[in-house]
Amino acid sequence: MKRWVCILLLGLVQGLWAYPALAQGVNAFVDRDTVAEGETLRLVIEVSGRDPSSDPDWSPLSQDFQVLGTAKSNQVNITNGTMEAKTRWTVTLAPQKTGSLTIPALTVGDQQTQAIVIKVTEAGTASTTGATPDIFIESEVKPDTAYVQQQLTYVLRIYYAVTPHGPQLSDPKAADALIERLGDDRQYTTQRGDRRYGVIERQYAIFPQS
């Protein structure tokens, strides 16, 4: 009798560990939903549970996007005796036209992702005053005005047509404001005139104190 109780308990414990890994769900998201013509974006698909037997079907993307590259990774986390497995695909996409575009639902095994709508704006007008520089910086603050302790978003972008040697971005400082970095740096490509640039984008939250 004791032997059977031990076997049943062991099976119950194994079941508690295995069950979360069997539960599956699929999610899709993009790193940004508004891009300029010539820029790229990243589509991420995550599947929770067992590793699907095959990769997603990328063919529906070809209608409005060019697939520039895909990467796959697997991750297993164990927290308080609960195991969670995730499979992630990261796809770099180049929109083929401007306007409102839909990333269609994609099939992953016997599941489908949700469709995602993005906006592609027209590229900026190329400069006519000479050759575009190899490296330059742009920044913007949103909104233009704010009250004391109201959050402002400061966006810094470094554009480079040649590989920079050991680039370092220093965080801004201000005596009369609190400044916090928002998330990780974003990296993508864009077209300016007849040159293609890599872009490093960093965002900060600024809270004026006076």
CORMOHU-V626819 format. One record per backbone hydrogen bond with DSSP energy under -1.0 kcal/mol. NH is the residue of the N-H (numbers start at 1). CO is the residue of the C=O. E is the energy in kcal/mol with one decimal. If there is no record, write none. Layout:
<<NH;CO;E> <NH;CO;E>>
//
This chain:
<<5;1;-2.1> <6;2;-2.4> <7;3;-2.1> <8;4;-2.6> <9;5;-2.6> <10;6;-2.6> <11;7;-2.4> <12;8;-2.2> <13;9;-2.6> <14;10;-2.5> <15;11;-2.1> <16;12;-2.1> <17;13;-1.6> <18;14;-2.4> <19;15;-2.5> <22;19;-1.2> <23;19;-1.2> <25;48;-1.2> <27;46;-2.5> <29;44;-2.2> <31;42;-1.8> <35;119;-2.5> <37;121;-2.2> <39;36;-2.5> <40;189;-1.3> <41;93;-2.0> <43;91;-2.9> <44;29;-3.3> <45;89;-2.5> <46;27;-3.0> <47;87;-2.7> <48;25;-2.9> <49;85;-3.0> <57;107;-1.7> <61;58;-2.1> <62;59;-1.5> <64;61;-1.0> <65;61;-2.1> <66;94;-2.2> <68;92;-2.7> <71;90;-1.6> <73;88;-2.5> <75;86;-2.7> <77;84;-3.0> <79;82;-2.6> <82;79;-1.9> <84;77;-3.2> <86;75;-3.2> <87;47;-2.4> <88;73;-2.9> <89;45;-2.5> <90;71;-2.7> <91;43;-3.2> <92;69;-2.6> <93;41;-3.1> <94;66;-2.1> <96;64;-2.8> <99;120;-3.2> <101;118;-2.4> <103;116;-3.8> <108;111;-2.8> <111;108;-2.1> <113;106;-2.3> <116;103;-2.2> <118;101;-3.0> <119;33;-2.6> <120;99;-2.8> <121;35;-2.6> <136;159;-2.0> <138;157;-2.5> <140;155;-1.9> <142;153;-2.4> <149;208;-3.2> <150;147;-2.0> <152;206;-2.7> <153;142;-3.3> <154;204;-2.5> <155;140;-2.9> <156;202;-3.0> <157;138;-3.0> <158;200;-2.4> <159;136;-3.2> <160;198;-2.4> <161;134;-3.4> <177;174;-1.1> <178;207;-2.2> <180;205;-2.5> <182;203;-3.0> <186;201;-2.7> <188;199;-1.6> <190;197;-2.4> <192;195;-2.9> <195;192;-2.0> <197;190;-3.2> <198;160;-2.8> <199;188;-3.1> <200;158;-2.1> <201;186;-2.9> <202;156;-2.8> <204;154;-2.5> <205;180;-3.4> <206;152;-2.9> <207;178;-2.8> <209;176;-2.8>>
//
